[in-house]
């Protein structure tokens, strides 16, 4: 299955909630607020009552689309979370949040996860001083994510450095604007995250 390259606003309309796939643009220019119907010719018809399976499936799709993860990779992340001690639902969120593309987004180096994924793919970031161009790389506490020296001279990162001072970072991360780097202080908990889905329903779906 190829990565989705169509209008991301359609994904929000399909799920009926803002997934913030376009970053700050979702706050000022949101298609969902103008057309709160499912995409397609049947989007305005009266929806049927969803079954329990359908509700669980929709929550899984919200999680996948929020983080921009394909089905096979998402299942791999779920299996990793299931093997860890503790609640599988919280473990799953931690695995997804510790992806390199998500950390680049959370630190403010990109306006969306899709943009962060592109920046990582282009080799602009290093983890603990080592170039890392794999968006799905899973970081650990105390890892340092930094913009590579050769990339700091790009106009994009010069402008981004000025914008970072206006943005905050989550409590489980720290940001050094002067060095254009961030550190993972600890694994995030569910209370640290504001997300538009119920991850426990994803666990129930895979345990059916």
N, C-alpha and C positions, 0 to 999 in steps of 0.2 A: 504494500500500500504506500503510495507516494504522499509526501507532505502536502497538506492543504494550502493552496496558494490563491484561493478566491477571496472575496470580500469578508473580512473578519467580522463585520457588523452582522452578517447573516448568522454567524455562530451564536452571537448574543441573543439575536431575535429567536433563534431556534430553542435556546434554553430558557428564554424569558427573563434573564437577569443580566446585569452588566458583568462581564468577565474582565474588563479593563485590558483588552488585547491591544489597544492602540495607545496605552499610557495616558498622559495628561489630556490628550484629545478627547478621551471618553468623558471627561468632566465638562467640556465646553461644546462639543459637537457629537452628540450621541443619536444615532439612527433609531435606537430602541425607544427613545423618548418620543419620537415622531411617529413611529410605526411599530407599536407594540403588538405585532402579530407574527405568527410563524411565517418564514419565507415560503414561497411557492403559491400556486393557484388555490390551494385548499387552506391557506393560512388563516383566512377569515371565517372559516366554517366553525361550527360549535365543536369544541374538542370533546372526545370521549373520556369517560372516567378511566384514569390510568390504573393499571394493575400494580401490585407490589413490585413485580419484576421490572416493569416499565419505569417506575419511580427510581429504583436502584440503578437502572441503566442510565437514566438521565443524569443522576449524580456522578456516575463514573465519567460520562462524557464531559460534564462541567469541569471535573478535575483535569482530565486529559487536555482539554482545550485551554484551560487557564495556564497550564505549564507548557503547552505546545509539545506534548509527548505522543508518539505514535503508539498503537495498540500493543505491539510486541514488546516495545521498550517499557511501556507502562506495566505490563504483566511482570516483566523482569524486576522492576522496582518494587512491585507488590510482594513478590516472592522474597526479595531481600528483607523487606519490612516484616514479613511473617516469621522469618527465622530469628529475628532479634527478640530479646526478652522485652516484656512490657506490652502495652496496647498496640495492636497492629495498626489501628487507624492513626495514632499519633506517630508511630514509627514511619508510616507511609508519608506523612506530611514532612517529616524530618528529612527523609531521603530526597524528596522532591525539592525541598527548600535548599538542600546542600548541593544541588547541581550547580555547576559553574555558571551556566547562563543565568540561572535565577539569582545567584549571588551578585553577579555583575549588575543585574537589574536592581536588586535591593540596595546596593551601595550607591546607586544613582549614576552609574556610568552609561546607562542607556535608559530610554523612555519606556521601553516595553521589553518583554522577554524575547520577542522575535528579533528586535534590534540587537539585544544583548547576544543572542545566539549567532547573529551574523558577525558581530565584532569578534567574538571568540573564534569563530571559524577562520577569520582573516588573520589570526595569530597576534592580536594586539595585547593579549594578557598573559601573565605568568603566575604560577602558583608556587610560592616559596622560592621565587627567583628562577623557576624553570618554565620555559615557554610551554603553554598548554592550549591547544586549539581544539579540544574535544568538549563541546557544550555539556555532554552528559557526565563529565568527570565529577565524582562525588568528593567534595572537600570534607575536612575534619576540623574539629575545634583547634584553634591556634594556627590554622593555615592562613597565610597572607596572600591575598589576591591583589595584584598590582598591574598597572599599565606599563608595558615594556618601554624601555628608554627610547627606542627608535620610533615608538608610536606617540610619545609625548609631544613631539614636534608637529604632529598633524593638526590642522586647523580645528577639526572636530574636538579633539581633547583639550585644546587651548580654550575653546568656548565652554566646554563641559566643566573645566576647572572653575570657571567663574560662576557656573550655575550650582555647583555642589554646595557652596556656602549657604544657598537658599533652601536646600533640601535636608531633611533629617534622615537618619538611618535607624533601623530597628534596634532595640536595646541589646539584642544578642550579637550585634555587629559593631565594629568601631571603624571610623574613617579618618584617614590622614590626607587632607586635601593637598598639603604641600608636596607630599611624595606620591600623590595619586594612587593610594593603596588602601586596602581595608583588611581587617582581621576578623576571623570568626571567633567570637569569644566563647560561645557555648551553643549547644543544640537548641533550636527554638521549641517552645511549648505551644500548645494550641491557643493559650490565652495571649500569646504574642502576635498571633496572626488574625487578620480580618479577611476571611475568604468566603466567597459566595456559594458554598456547597457544604454538604454533610458527609464527611469522609467515612463515617461509620457505615453508611448505606453501601459504600463501595466494598467494604469488608464483607457485609452480608451478601452482596451479589456474588463474590468469588467463593463464598462458603456454602452456596446453595447445593 
